[in-house]
Amino acid sequence: TELAHCVEAVRRHALARPDVGFAIWHEGKLVEQWRATLAAGAEPSDDALQDALARRLADVLGEDFIRESVAVQHRSGAVTVTGRAGLPDAARSRADQQFCYVNGRFVRDKVLTHAARSAYEDVLHGHKQPVYALYIRIDPLRVDVNVHPTKIEVRFRDSREVHQAVRHAVENALAVPRAQALAAAAADTPGAAPPAAAGDQPNQPLAPVWRAQDAIKFDDRVGHKVSDLQALWGTPAPDPAAVGAPGTAAWQASLAPADAAHFAGTSGTAPAEQPAGGALAWGTAPQAAAAPLAAASEANTWPLGRAVAQIHGVYILAENAQGLIVVDMHAAHERIVYERLKAQVDGAARIASQPLLIPATFAATPEEVATAEAHGDTLGMLGLEVAPFSPKTLAVRAVPTTLAQGNPVELARSVLAELAAHDATTVVQRARNEILGTMACHGAVRANRKLTLDEMNALLRQMEVTDRSDQCNHGRPTWRQLSMKELDALFLRGR
């Protein structure tokens, strides 16, 4: 309607001028009113201007926009980009909350729209539209505003410079993991560790500890990479502490009489019968097994908390200061591997590869053979060596070191399909990221894989320091927070 168009036009002006109050009247009724959030007069500081813009954005677009967005502050050469960019979770089905301003003027420009959209490429799910309000300041001599009679379109002297500035501004703002905000909230919320129950002995496990496999060291500082999946596909090593481990007798002595009688005669050894599948073994010495219990108070300082359980081999449950964290372990690990692959390509231009002792051959279609021959250099850059073995057979001779434990044939087929789908007119950066995303998906830990508590905690710690770890590279969320208030509401506590 005409009124809706009028309100939209005034709203665009209101977002650009927080120092001016706006009121919309229709047929004697006040439709909208936004009071000035910045005192007129002296030139405000950058911080004061940002605060005033945030209050005006909250008044016009709602408090949800501020709560579900991050601040943007970036300067590149002669271009300064400020404003707020919506989180991927706040994306909408329509592009009705995308505002770009150049030197205080609302504009619709393909360069700016494409730059903002490209910054959301690997964090948005499906065809969702991001929300943002971006303010670009540039030398007026470097922009032509007389392109369109309504002055709503502009032409930049160096459009590439502006495109890169806007893209990097939004990317840098979205890259910071939201877990850091949880850490700040935890620091503001004092809490104490729960008191020990009467009769509990320190450094003693409350129940026998089962261990599925040796722990993967996700942290680089201990000499392993997050993408080193050898332990995930390997068989669990025998537990030396299960036979005659020091302290086992003391552990049995601390058990209740019935439990002590149950384990009598074992002399500290593992039970003769193991559960079905034979994959589980008795845990290590009680002192080592009780280490997570001793570190419970320290876990309150971890933004994503400490792992407590795994559900159906798919989700990780963790406890933090705010309540409960639910993590999709495949999506989270996929993002971590993806970011590491991108860092390797950006740093060395080629992904380190590992030759296979026995090349993996597979029957290939004519299209796959042609793609392998035409994109040999690209495959080499991605750490893959795929060569014709016969007119209808391809051989995989090397795979990326990061994905050495995966299925080489499945990986090669997926990468060849991605390369065949991208022609010369496609942006190389986008094609590369899609291929790396496919490789990361194949290299990430799969569902139904049982992880130990050490592995789950290591994955959580890596999520806290990995850029864009809140979404996988397909745009799906990797974790969700359930606060104590939400949990209490589920069970009607306090009502």
C-alpha positions as CSV (number, residue, x, y, z in Angstrom):
1,T,0.0,0.0,0.0
2,E,1.0,3.6,-0.3
3,L,1.3,4.0,3.5
4,A,3.7,1.0,3.7
5,H,5.9,2.5,1.0
6,C,5.9,5.8,2.8
7,V,6.8,4.2,6.1
8,E,9.6,2.2,4.4
9,A,11.0,5.4,2.8
10,V,11.0,7.2,6.2
11,R,12.6,4.2,7.9
12,R,15.5,4.2,5.5
13,H,16.2,7.9,6.3
14,A,15.8,7.3,10.1
15,L,18.5,4.6,10.0
16,A,20.9,7.1,8.5
17,R,20.2,10.0,10.9
18,P,20.2,9.0,14.6
19,D,20.5,12.7,15.4
20,V,17.1,13.5,14.0
21,G,13.7,12.4,15.4
22,F,11.1,11.1,13.1
23,A,7.3,10.8,13.4
24,I,4.8,9.4,10.9
25,W,1.2,10.5,11.1
26,H,-1.7,9.1,9.1
27,E,-5.2,10.4,9.2
28,G,-4.6,12.0,12.5
29,K,-3.0,8.9,14.1
30,L,0.6,8.5,15.1
31,V,1.9,5.4,13.1
32,E,5.6,5.5,14.0
33,Q,7.9,7.6,16.1
34,W,11.6,7.4,16.6
35,R,13.3,9.8,18.9
36,A,16.8,11.2,18.3
37,T,19.4,9.0,19.9
38,L,22.4,11.4,19.3
39,A,22.6,15.0,20.5
40,A,22.9,17.5,17.7
41,G,25.8,19.9,17.7
42,A,29.4,19.0,18.1
43,E,30.9,16.2,16.0
44,P,30.4,12.9,18.0
45,S,33.2,10.4,18.5
46,D,33.1,7.1,16.7
47,D,32.0,5.2,19.9
48,A,29.2,7.7,20.5
49,L,28.1,7.4,16.9
50,Q,28.1,3.6,17.0
51,D,26.0,3.6,20.3
52,A,23.5,6.0,18.8
53,L,23.2,3.9,15.6
54,A,22.7,0.8,17.7
55,R,19.9,2.4,19.6
56,R,18.3,3.7,16.4
57,L,18.5,0.3,14.8
58,A,16.9,-1.2,17.9
59,D,14.1,1.3,17.7
60,V,13.4,0.9,14.0
61,L,14.2,-2.8,13.4
62,G,13.5,-4.2,16.9
63,E,15.6,-5.4,19.8
64,D,15.9,-8.8,18.2
65,F,18.0,-7.3,15.4
66,I,20.6,-6.0,17.9
67,R,20.5,-9.3,19.9
68,E,21.0,-11.4,16.8
69,S,23.7,-9.4,15.1
70,V,27.3,-8.4,15.6
71,A,29.0,-5.1,15.3
72,V,31.0,-4.4,12.1
73,Q,34.0,-2.1,12.2
74,H,36.6,-2.3,9.4
75,R,38.9,0.1,7.5
76,S,40.6,-0.7,4.3
77,G,42.5,2.1,2.6
78,A,40.1,4.9,1.9
79,V,37.0,2.8,2.7
80,T,35.5,2.5,6.2
81,V,32.7,0.1,6.9
82,T,30.6,0.2,10.1
83,G,27.2,-1.1,11.2
84,R,25.8,-4.4,12.2
85,A,25.6,-7.8,10.4
86,G,23.0,-10.3,11.4
87,L,24.0,-13.8,12.6
88,P,23.3,-16.7,10.3
89,D,20.5,-17.9,12.6
90,A,18.7,-14.6,12.0
91,A,18.5,-15.0,8.2
92,R,15.1,-14.5,6.6
93,S,13.4,-15.9,3.6
94,R,13.1,-12.3,2.1
95,A,15.7,-9.7,1.6
96,D,13.7,-7.0,3.3
97,Q,16.2,-6.1,6.0
98,Q,19.3,-5.3,4.0
99,F,20.3,-1.7,4.3
100,C,23.5,-0.1,2.7
101,Y,24.4,3.5,3.1
102,V,27.2,5.3,1.2
103,N,28.2,8.6,2.9
104,G,24.9,8.7,4.7
105,R,22.8,8.0,1.6
106,F,20.7,4.8,1.2
107,V,21.7,3.0,-2.0
108,R,20.9,-0.2,-3.9
109,D,24.1,-1.3,-5.5
110,K,25.0,-4.7,-6.9
111,V,28.6,-4.4,-5.8
112,L,27.6,-3.9,-2.2
113,T,24.9,-6.6,-2.3
114,H,27.2,-9.2,-3.8
115,A,30.0,-8.3,-1.3
116,A,27.7,-8.8,1.7
117,R,26.2,-12.0,0.2
118,S,29.6,-13.5,-0.5
119,A,30.6,-13.0,3.1
120,Y,27.7,-15.3,4.2
121,E,28.5,-17.9,1.5
122,D,29.6,-20.8,3.8
123,V,27.5,-19.9,6.9
124,L,24.0,-19.6,5.4
125,H,21.8,-22.6,5.0
126,G,19.8,-23.0,1.7
127,H,18.5,-19.8,0.1
128,K,18.1,-17.8,3.2
129,Q,18.7,-14.0,3.0
130,P,21.0,-12.3,5.5
131,V,20.1,-9.2,7.4
132,Y,22.4,-6.3,7.9
133,A,22.8,-2.5,8.1
134,L,26.1,-1.3,6.7
135,Y,27.4,2.2,6.5
136,I,30.2,2.9,4.0
137,R,32.3,6.0,4.2
138,I,34.4,6.9,1.2
139,D,35.9,10.0,-0.4
140,P,33.1,11.7,-2.3
141,L,35.5,12.1,-5.3
142,R,35.7,8.3,-5.6
143,V,32.0,7.7,-6.0
144,D,29.5,9.0,-8.6
145,V,26.0,9.6,-7.2
146,N,24.4,10.9,-10.4
147,V,23.9,7.5,-12.0
148,H,20.1,7.3,-11.4
149,P,17.5,10.1,-11.3
150,T,16.4,9.0,-7.8
151,K,20.0,9.0,-6.6
152,I,19.5,5.5,-5.2
153,E,22.2,3.9,-7.4
154,V,25.9,4.8,-7.4
155,R,29.0,3.9,-9.3
156,F,32.4,3.5,-7.6
157,R,35.7,4.5,-9.2
158,D,37.3,1.3,-7.8
159,S,34.5,-1.1,-7.3
160,R,36.9,-4.0,-6.4
161,E,38.3,-2.0,-3.5
162,V,34.8,-1.4,-2.1
163,H,33.7,-5.0,-2.7
164,Q,36.8,-6.3,-0.8
165,A,36.3,-3.9,2.0
166,V,32.7,-4.8,2.6
167,R,33.3,-8.5,2.2
168,H,36.2,-8.6,4.7
169,A,34.3,-6.3,7.1
170,V,31.4,-8.7,7.3
171,E,33.5,-11.9,7.2
172,N,35.7,-10.7,10.1
173,A,32.7,-9.8,12.2
174,L,31.0,-13.2,11.6
175,A,34.3,-15.1,12.1
176,V,34.4,-14.6,15.9
177,P,32.9,-17.7,17.6
178,R,29.8,-16.9,19.7
179,A,31.3,-19.1,22.4
180,Q,33.4,-16.1,23.4
181,A,30.2,-14.2,24.3
182,L,29.3,-17.2,26.6
183,A,32.7,-16.8,28.3
184,A,32.0,-13.2,29.0
185,A,28.5,-14.1,30.3
186,A,30.0,-16.8,32.5
187,A,32.5,-14.3,34.0
188,D,29.6,-12.0,34.9
189,T,27.7,-14.9,36.5
190,P,29.4,-16.0,39.7
191,G,28.9,-19.7,40.5
192,A,30.3,-22.2,42.9
193,A,31.1,-25.9,42.4
194,P,28.5,-28.2,43.9
195,P,29.5,-29.4,47.4
196,A,30.6,-33.0,47.7
197,A,28.2,-35.4,49.1
198,A,28.8,-36.9,52.5
199,G,31.1,-39.9,52.4
200,D,32.5,-39.1,48.9
201,Q,36.2,-39.6,48.8
202,P,38.3,-37.2,46.6
203,N,40.0,-38.5,43.5
204,Q,37.9,-41.6,43.4
205,P,35.4,-42.5,40.7
206,L,31.8,-43.0,41.7
207,A,31.4,-45.9,39.3
208,P,33.5,-48.1,37.1
209,V,34.7,-46.1,34.1
210,W,34.4,-47.6,30.6
211,R,36.7,-46.6,27.8
212,A,35.9,-47.1,24.1
213,Q,39.2,-46.2,22.6
214,D,42.4,-44.2,23.0
215,A,41.8,-40.4,23.1
216,I,42.4,-38.3,20.0
217,K,44.5,-35.2,20.7
218,F,42.7,-32.6,18.8
219,D,45.0,-29.8,20.0
220,D,48.1,-29.0,17.9
221,R,50.1,-28.2,21.0
222,V,50.4,-31.8,21.9
223,G,51.6,-32.8,18.5
224,H,48.4,-33.9,16.7
225,K,46.1,-32.2,14.3
226,V,42.4,-31.9,14.7
227,S,42.1,-33.7,11.4
228,D,44.3,-36.6,12.3
229,L,41.6,-39.2,12.3
230,Q,43.8,-42.3,12.6
231,A,42.6,-43.0,16.1
232,L,38.9,-42.7,15.0
233,W,39.3,-45.5,12.4
234,G,41.8,-47.5,14.4
235,T,41.1,-50.2,17.0
236,P,41.4,-49.3,20.6
237,A,44.8,-50.1,22.1
238,P,44.9,-52.5,25.1
239,D,44.7,-50.7,28.4
240,P,47.9,-51.4,30.4
241,A,46.2,-50.0,33.5
242,A,43.5,-52.7,33.3
243,V,45.9,-55.4,34.6
244,G,47.5,-54.8,37.9
245,A,47.1,-51.1,37.7
246,P,48.4,-49.2,40.7
247,G,45.6,-48.0,42.9
248,T,43.1,-50.5,41.7
249,A,43.1,-52.3,45.0
250,A,42.4,-49.0,46.8
251,W,39.6,-48.3,44.4
252,Q,38.0,-51.7,45.1
253,A,38.4,-51.1,48.8
254,S,36.5,-47.8,48.5
255,L,33.5,-49.6,47.0
256,A,30.4,-50.6,48.9
257,P,30.6,-54.1,50.5
258,A,28.3,-55.6,47.8
259,D,30.4,-54.1,45.0
260,A,33.6,-55.2,46.7
261,A,32.3,-58.7,46.9
262,H,31.3,-58.6,43.2
263,F,34.9,-57.8,42.2
264,A,36.5,-60.1,44.8
265,G,39.1,-62.4,43.3
266,T,39.8,-60.3,40.3
267,S,43.1,-59.1,41.7
268,G,42.7,-55.8,40.0
269,T,42.2,-57.2,36.5
270,A,39.4,-56.5,34.1
271,P,36.3,-58.7,34.1
272,A,36.6,-61.9,32.2
273,E,33.6,-61.1,30.1
274,Q,33.3,-57.9,28.1
275,P,30.2,-56.4,26.7
276,A,29.0,-57.4,23.2
277,G,31.2,-56.3,20.5
278,G,34.4,-56.4,22.6
279,A,35.1,-52.8,22.0
280,L,34.9,-51.6,25.6
281,A,37.7,-52.1,28.1
282,W,38.0,-51.2,31.8
283,G,39.2,-47.7,32.3
284,T,42.6,-46.5,33.5
285,A,43.6,-46.1,37.1
286,P,41.1,-44.4,39.3
287,Q,43.3,-41.3,39.8
288,A,43.4,-40.7,36.0
289,A,39.7,-41.6,35.6
290,A,38.7,-39.1,38.2
291,A,40.6,-36.2,36.6
292,P,37.5,-34.8,34.9
293,L,35.7,-34.8,38.3
294,A,38.6,-32.9,39.9
295,A,38.4,-30.3,37.0
296,A,34.7,-29.7,37.3
297,S,35.1,-26.3,38.8
298,E,37.6,-25.3,36.1
299,A,35.0,-26.3,33.5
300,N,32.8,-23.4,34.5
301,T,35.3,-21.1,32.8
302,W,35.0,-22.9,29.5
303,P,32.5,-21.2,27.2
304,L,31.2,-24.5,25.8
305,G,31.6,-26.3,29.1
306,R,32.7,-29.8,29.7
307,A,31.4,-32.9,27.9
308,V,29.2,-35.2,30.0
309,A,27.7,-37.6,27.5
310,Q,27.1,-38.6,23.9
311,I,23.7,-39.4,22.4
312,H,23.3,-42.0,19.7
313,G,26.7,-41.3,18.4
314,V,25.5,-38.0,16.9
315,Y,25.2,-35.3,19.6
316,I,27.5,-34.3,22.5
317,L,26.0,-33.0,25.7
318,A,28.1,-30.5,27.7
319,E,27.5,-28.6,30.9
320,N,28.5,-24.9,31.2
321,A,27.8,-22.1,33.5
322,Q,24.6,-21.1,31.7
323,G,23.1,-24.6,31.5
324,L,23.3,-27.3,28.8
325,I,25.1,-27.3,25.4
326,V,24.1,-29.7,22.6
327,V,26.7,-30.1,19.9
328,D,26.3,-31.8,16.5
329,M,29.8,-33.4,16.5
330,H,29.9,-34.1,12.7
331,A,28.9,-30.5,11.8
332,A,31.4,-29.1,14.4
333,H,34.3,-31.2,13.3
334,E,33.5,-30.5,9.6
335,R,33.9,-26.8,10.2
336,I,37.2,-27.3,12.0
337,V,38.6,-29.4,9.2
338,Y,37.3,-27.0,6.6
339,E,38.9,-24.0,8.2
340,R,42.2,-25.9,8.5
341,L,42.1,-26.8,4.8
342,K,41.4,-23.2,3.8
343,A,44.3,-22.1,6.0
344,Q,46.7,-24.6,4.3
345,V,45.6,-23.5,0.8
346,D,45.9,-19.8,1.7
347,G,49.3,-20.2,3.4
348,A,51.1,-22.6,1.0
349,A,48.9,-22.5,-2.2
350,R,48.9,-26.3,-2.1
351,I,47.5,-28.8,0.4
352,A,50.1,-31.3,1.7
353,S,49.6,-34.7,0.2
354,Q,50.5,-38.2,1.2
355,P,51.3,-40.9,-1.4
356,L,49.3,-44.1,-1.1
357,L,51.4,-47.3,-0.7
358,I,48.9,-49.1,-3.0
359,P,47.0,-46.8,-5.4
360,A,43.3,-47.1,-5.1
361,T,41.7,-47.8,-8.5
362,F,38.1,-47.5,-9.6
363,A,36.0,-47.7,-12.7
364,A,35.5,-44.2,-14.0
365,T,33.0,-42.7,-16.4
366,P,34.3,-40.9,-19.5
367,E,33.4,-37.5,-17.9
368,E,35.5,-38.4,-14.8
369,V,38.5,-39.4,-16.9
370,A,38.3,-36.2,-18.9
371,T,38.0,-34.1,-15.8
372,A,41.0,-35.8,-14.2
373,E,43.1,-35.1,-17.3
374,A,41.9,-31.5,-17.7
375,H,42.3,-30.5,-14.0
376,G,45.5,-32.2,-13.0
377,D,47.0,-29.0,-11.6
378,T,43.9,-28.2,-9.6
379,L,43.8,-31.7,-8.2
380,G,47.5,-31.3,-7.2
381,M,46.7,-28.0,-5.5
382,L,44.1,-29.8,-3.5
383,G,46.5,-32.6,-2.5
384,L,45.1,-35.2,-4.8
385,E,46.9,-37.2,-7.5
386,V,44.4,-38.9,-9.8
387,A,45.8,-40.4,-13.0
388,P,44.4,-42.6,-15.7
389,F,45.2,-46.3,-15.1
390,S,43.4,-47.5,-18.2
391,P,41.0,-46.0,-20.7
392,K,38.1,-46.7,-18.2
393,T,40.0,-46.7,-14.9
394,L,41.4,-44.0,-12.7
395,A,44.0,-44.5,-9.9
396,V,44.2,-42.4,-6.8
397,R,48.0,-42.2,-6.0
398,A,48.0,-39.5,-3.3
399,V,45.5,-37.9,-1.0
400,P,45.6,-34.9,1.4
401,T,47.5,-35.6,4.5
402,T,44.6,-34.2,6.5
403,L,42.3,-36.8,5.0
404,A,44.7,-39.8,4.8
405,Q,42.4,-42.1,6.8
406,G,39.3,-41.5,4.7
407,N,38.0,-43.3,1.6
408,P,40.3,-42.2,-1.3
409,V,37.9,-43.4,-4.0
410,E,34.9,-41.7,-2.5
411,L,36.9,-38.5,-2.0
412,A,38.2,-38.5,-5.6
413,R,34.8,-39.1,-7.1
414,S,33.3,-36.2,-5.1
415,V,36.1,-33.8,-6.0
416,L,35.9,-34.7,-9.7
417,A,32.1,-34.1,-9.6
418,E,32.7,-30.7,-8.1
419,L,35.3,-29.8,-10.7
420,A,33.1,-30.9,-13.6
421,A,30.3,-28.6,-12.3
422,H,32.4,-25.5,-12.3
423,D,33.2,-23.9,-15.7
424,A,35.7,-21.2,-16.5
425,T,33.2,-18.4,-15.7
426,T,32.8,-19.4,-12.1
427,V,34.7,-17.5,-9.5
428,V,37.8,-19.6,-8.6
429,Q,37.6,-18.7,-4.9
430,R,34.0,-19.9,-4.6
431,A,34.7,-23.1,-6.5
432,R,37.8,-23.8,-4.3
433,N,35.8,-23.4,-1.1
434,E,33.0,-25.7,-2.3
435,I,35.6,-28.4,-3.1
436,L,37.3,-27.9,0.2
437,G,33.9,-28.2,1.9
438,T,33.3,-31.5,0.1
439,M,36.7,-32.7,1.3
440,A,36.0,-31.6,4.9
441,C,32.7,-33.4,4.9
442,H,34.4,-36.7,4.0
443,G,37.2,-36.1,6.5
444,A,35.0,-35.2,9.5
445,V,34.1,-37.7,12.2
446,R,31.0,-39.6,11.2
447,A,27.8,-40.1,13.1
448,N,27.5,-43.2,15.2
449,R,31.2,-43.0,16.1
450,K,31.7,-43.3,19.9
451,L,34.0,-40.7,21.4
452,T,35.6,-40.6,24.8
453,L,35.1,-37.7,27.1
454,D,38.7,-36.5,26.4
455,E,37.9,-36.5,22.6
456,M,34.6,-34.7,23.2
457,N,36.3,-32.0,25.4
458,A,39.1,-31.6,22.9
459,L,36.5,-31.0,20.2
460,L,34.7,-28.4,22.3
461,R,38.0,-26.6,23.0
462,Q,38.8,-26.4,19.3
463,M,35.3,-25.1,18.5
464,E,36.0,-22.2,20.9
465,V,39.0,-21.0,19.0
466,T,38.0,-21.8,15.4
467,D,36.5,-19.1,13.2
468,R,32.9,-19.5,12.1
469,S,32.6,-22.6,14.3
470,D,28.9,-21.8,15.1
471,Q,27.9,-23.1,11.6
472,C,29.2,-25.9,9.5
473,N,30.2,-25.0,5.9
474,H,26.7,-26.0,4.7
475,G,25.2,-23.4,7.0
476,R,23.7,-25.8,9.6
477,P,24.2,-24.8,13.3
478,T,26.9,-26.8,15.2
479,W,25.6,-26.2,18.7
480,R,22.7,-24.9,20.7
481,Q,22.5,-23.5,24.3
482,L,19.7,-24.4,26.7
483,S,19.8,-22.1,29.7
484,M,18.7,-23.2,33.2
485,K,15.7,-21.0,32.8
486,E,14.6,-22.9,29.7
487,L,15.3,-26.2,31.3
488,D,13.2,-25.2,34.4
489,A,10.4,-24.1,32.1
490,L,10.3,-27.6,30.5
491,F,9.7,-29.2,33.8
492,L,7.5,-26.4,35.3
493,R,9.9,-25.8,38.1
494,G,9.1,-22.8,40.3
495,R,5.4,-22.7,39.2
